[in-house]
């Protein structure tokens, strides 16, 4: 049965080359897209999973408002923020030196 189906598929590929090329291109594009999206999602879900308290990790960002009223997100924060966070929240079980 499998041999018969394979033979039939090869005959149709040989007869309708343009149609087969369109189908194979669409299938390969779809599979490639699925693999790339799955890889990205896996990376995002497992980011920082090697830490002990993964659920307690936060990222602090700074929002800069430009003179033309546009906003820009920045990853850097001012130096006094560290001391302020330690005063307000304490070490909360971490082993970071003061």
C-alpha positions as CSV (number, residue, x, y, z in Angstrom):
1,X,0.0,0.0,0.0
2,X,2.8,2.4,0.9
3,X,4.7,1.5,-2.2
4,X,1.6,2.2,-4.3
5,X,1.0,5.6,-2.7
6,X,4.6,6.6,-3.2
7,X,4.5,5.6,-6.8
8,X,1.3,7.5,-7.3
9,X,2.7,10.6,-5.6
10,X,5.9,10.5,-7.8
11,X,3.8,10.2,-11.0
12,X,1.7,13.3,-10.0
13,X,4.9,15.3,-9.1
14,X,6.3,14.4,-12.5
15,X,3.1,15.3,-14.4
16,X,2.3,18.6,-12.6
17,X,5.6,20.1,-11.9
18,X,4.5,23.8,-11.2
19,X,1.7,22.7,-8.9
20,X,4.1,20.4,-7.1
21,X,6.7,23.1,-6.7
22,X,4.1,25.5,-5.3
23,X,2.9,22.9,-2.8
24,X,6.4,21.9,-1.7
25,X,7.5,25.5,-1.3
26,X,4.4,26.3,0.8
27,X,5.0,23.2,3.0
28,X,8.6,23.9,3.5
29,X,7.9,27.6,4.3
30,X,5.2,26.5,6.9
31,X,7.5,24.0,8.6
32,X,10.4,26.5,8.7
33,X,8.1,29.1,10.2
34,X,6.8,26.7,12.8
35,X,10.4,25.7,13.8
36,X,11.5,29.3,14.1
37,X,8.5,30.4,16.1
38,X,8.8,27.3,18.4
39,X,12.4,28.0,19.0
40,X,11.7,31.7,19.9
41,X,8.8,30.7,22.2
42,X,11.0,28.1,23.9
43,X,13.8,30.6,24.5
44,X,11.4,33.2,25.9
45,X,9.7,30.7,28.3
46,X,13.0,29.4,29.6
47,X,14.9,32.7,29.9
48,X,16.5,33.0,33.4
49,X,15.2,29.5,34.5
50,X,18.6,28.6,35.9
51,X,18.1,31.0,38.9
52,X,16.8,29.6,42.2
53,X,13.9,32.0,42.6
54,X,12.9,32.5,38.9
55,X,9.5,33.9,39.8
56,X,11.0,36.7,41.8
57,X,13.2,38.2,39.1
58,X,12.1,41.6,37.8
59,X,13.6,44.0,35.2
60,X,13.6,47.7,35.9
61,X,13.4,50.0,32.9
62,X,13.5,53.7,32.6
63,X,11.0,55.6,30.5
64,X,12.5,58.7,28.9
65,X,10.1,61.3,27.5
66,X,11.6,63.3,24.7
67,X,11.0,67.0,24.0
68,X,8.7,66.1,21.0
69,X,6.5,64.1,23.5
70,X,7.7,60.7,22.2
71,X,8.8,58.0,24.7
72,X,11.8,55.8,24.7
73,X,12.4,52.7,26.9
74,X,15.9,52.4,28.4
75,X,17.5,49.5,30.2
76,X,19.9,51.5,32.3
77,X,18.9,53.1,35.6
78,X,20.5,55.8,37.8
79,X,23.0,54.7,40.4
80,X,21.0,55.9,43.4
81,X,18.3,53.5,42.6
82,X,20.3,50.5,44.1
83,X,20.6,52.2,47.5
84,X,16.9,53.3,47.4
85,X,15.7,49.8,46.6
86,X,17.8,48.3,49.4
87,X,16.4,50.8,51.9
88,X,12.9,50.3,50.8
89,X,12.8,46.6,50.3
90,X,15.9,45.2,52.0
91,X,17.9,42.3,50.7
92,X,14.8,40.0,50.6
93,X,16.9,36.9,51.1
94,X,19.6,37.6,48.5
95,X,23.3,37.3,49.2
96,X,24.3,40.5,47.4
97,X,26.8,42.6,49.4
98,X,25.8,46.1,50.3
